[in-house]
Amino acid sequence: MSSLTPRVDPQQLGHLSSPVFRIIGQVTAQPQRDQIIVASPTTGGEMISLTNVRTSTNVNYDLQEWYEFVCRSNDSGDVGFLVLDSVKCVFPPGETMSISGVVALQQLASKFPELT
């Protein structure tokens, strides 16, 4: 099932062959109840801000926390996507998400999709 929802680099969002995908990112803002802004690292380690991210209206995200999102690209051709589901990345006290770890996971997922 996970190979059907590939984990992608945010730079690939405009060129996806699958309408459903997964992305790891940090929620930086929730300007409206149905919209979030997500910072997600590229395979080069650069953080990209994704601003046109729609969500269900009954979800409140914790700002500055990391999530893995299952998303669907927009049918209308607009840049952006809809979050279908999300899982908060929970860490033991004193540990945080490593950007290089996310990048390594994205690179492994692209080479070995059956592992994710």
Buried (B, 14 or more C-beta within 10 A) or exposed (E): EEEEBBBBBBEBBEEBEEEBBBBBBBBBBBEEEBBBBBBBBBBEEEBBEBBEBBBEEEEEBEEEBBBBBBBBBBEEEEEBBBBBEBEEBEEEEEEEBEBEEBBEBBEEBBEEBEEB
